[in-house]
Amino acid sequence: MERTVNPEVARWIEALSLKAHPEGGWYAESFRAERRVIDPNSEKEYSAGTSIYYLLDDASFSAFHRVGADETWHFYAGTGLSIFHIDRLGHLHKYRLGRDVMAGEKLQLTIPAHEWFACQVESPGGFALCGCTVSPGFEFNEFALASREELISAYPIHKNVIVRLTL
């Protein structure tokens, strides 16, 4: 059974033609550069860059995942969201993406390639409409959802947030 979303979220989903994302929330690709680039380390060819709209509400979360390139998040509308990032050294960082820059929220934030992160709207009834820009471009074959067990095994100190934000 499909869940009911609040009317403002439903309007954004319709206006931007968003569809369900495997990690949670909704998305639509808004740009894929025609220019191609070659990764000198792997010899793989990529689009020079991609962008999506991404919407998350308080009834779901973006599960821990990682992508093959740097990903910059941009805040557009809503109540904001929290981004949980496990860096290469295993440290957990929590960032707030939103409009209230004076209170420490960020309008944009970049997560480095190959690092685990997850997102959650913590305001009851809230949502966040964001943009995500990946460079070089996003490829689904380099997208990985985290295994709860493997992430807990690698980072047992972060078990509570991992359990909460994995599928």
N, C-alpha and C positions, 0 to 999 in steps of 0.2 A: 504494500500500500504506500502510495506517495504521500509524503508529509506536506502539511500546509505551511507556506512561508508568509511572513508579514507582507502587507500590500506594497510597501516601499521597495522591499527586496524583489518582489514579483515584477514590479514596474521596471527595475534595472535589468532583470533577467530578460524580460521581453524586449526592452529598448535596445539592448546590446546583443541580442540573440545568443545568450549564454547557454552552455550545456554543462552537464555534470562532469566534474573532473575526477579522475581516479583517486587522487589524494584527499578529496573532500572539497566542498564548495562548487562554484560554477566558473566557467571561463569561456573565452573566445579569442582566437588568435586575431590580432588586429594588424600585424605587420610581419612580413618575412622578406628580408633584403634579397634582391635578385643577385647581388654581388656575392661571389663565392670566395672563400678563403681556405687555405690549406694549413692544417696544424703541422708544424715542422717536426714535432716529436712522433706523431702517429701516421702522418701522411694522409689522414682523413680529410675529406672536403666538407665544409660547412657553409651555411648561409652566414653572411657577415654579422647578422643580428636578427633577433625576433622580438616581438612584443605581444603581450596578451592583456586583456582585461581579466581580473580575477575578483570574485565576490565571495565573501564568507559571512555567514550569520552566526548567531550565538547557539544554534542548534546543531552545529557541525564543527569540524576542525580540519585543518590541513595537516595530515599525518606526517610524521617524520619521513623525510625523503632527501635526496640529493640529486643534483643535475651535473652535467659534464662541463659547465662553463659558469663564469660569474653571473649572478642574477641580482639585478637591482630592482627593488620594490619601490613603488611610488604611491602615495596616498592620494585618493580623489574625493571620497565622500563617506559619510557614516560616522560611527562612534570610535573607530580605530580598532587596532588589534595588537596582540602581543606576539612577537616572533621569538621562538626559543631556538638557539643556535649552539650546537656542540662543535667547537673549533678543533683544529688538527691536534691540539695538545690535550683534548678531552675536557676542556673547561666549558661549562654551560653559561651562556649569556642570555639575558632576557631584554628585549628591546620593545619599545612602544612605537608603533607606526600610527601617526595621526596628525591632526592640525595644531594641537596645543604645544607648539615648539617651546614656549616659555616654561612649560611644566616638564620638559624633557622628551616630549614626543618628537619623532623624526618624520619629516615629509618624505624622505627616501632613505634607503638603507641597502647596502650591497652585501650579499652572502657569497663568500668565495666558492669557487668550483669544488665539487666533490666533498663538501662538508654538510653534515646532517642538520636539518632544520624543520621546524613545524610552526604552525600559527593557530591562534585561537582568539575569538572575540570574547572578551571577558565581561562586557557590559550586558546585563539582562535585556533582551529585546533588541540588542544592537546588531550592527553589521558593519562591514568594511568593504568598500569598492576600491580596488587598487589596480595598478598596472605593474607588470613584471617585464623587464627588459633583459634579455640574455644575449651575451656576446662572448665568443661567436654564438651563432644561433642555437636555440633549443632543438634537440632531437629526442623524440620519445625513446629511442633505443639507448640513450644515456641517462634516462630517468630511472631511479631506483627507489622503491618504497622500502622503508626499513622493516626488518623482521624484529618484532618485539624482543624475542629471546636473544638474538644476536646483539642487539643494541644494549640490552641489560647486561649481557655477558661482558661486552666491551667497556661499558660505563655504568657499573653497578651503583655508584654514588648518585646517579641521576634517575634511579629506578622509578620514583613517583611520577615525574613528568613524562618519562618514556611510556609508562603504562597508560597514562591519561591521553597521550597523543600518538598512539600507534593503533593500527587496525587489527 
